[in-house]
Amino acid sequence: MSTSDSISADFERLLEGVPENFTLEQWQFAYKQVIFAMGLKILELFPENALGPPPTKSPIKGRGPYMAGGGPTGGPIIHLASAALELAPPPPPLPPP
């Protein structure tokens, strides 16, 4: 059995432990947590591949497609993190036992 097959089998066994009365919202929240954790691990292990090389020149303020010639505030990573935080609602309450 390959490593990826073993990981898949382990994950399937983990899913068997999820309560049967989980709501759709709880499943969606758990799914987002797993995807987020995997994304962080990818960034940790392969930062150069995930982000690409650092830019060689700084953007010139006052140029570009923005109104009045100004550039955006913050870098693209800040905008991405802000958007991700807005997409992640607080966790739903657990079902009663």
Secondary structure, 3 states (H helix, E strand, C coil): CCHHHHHHHHHHHHHHCCCCCCCHHHHHHHHHHHHHHHHHHHHHHCHHHHHCCCCCCCCCCCCCCCHHHCCCCCCHHHHHHHHHHHHCCCCCCCCCC
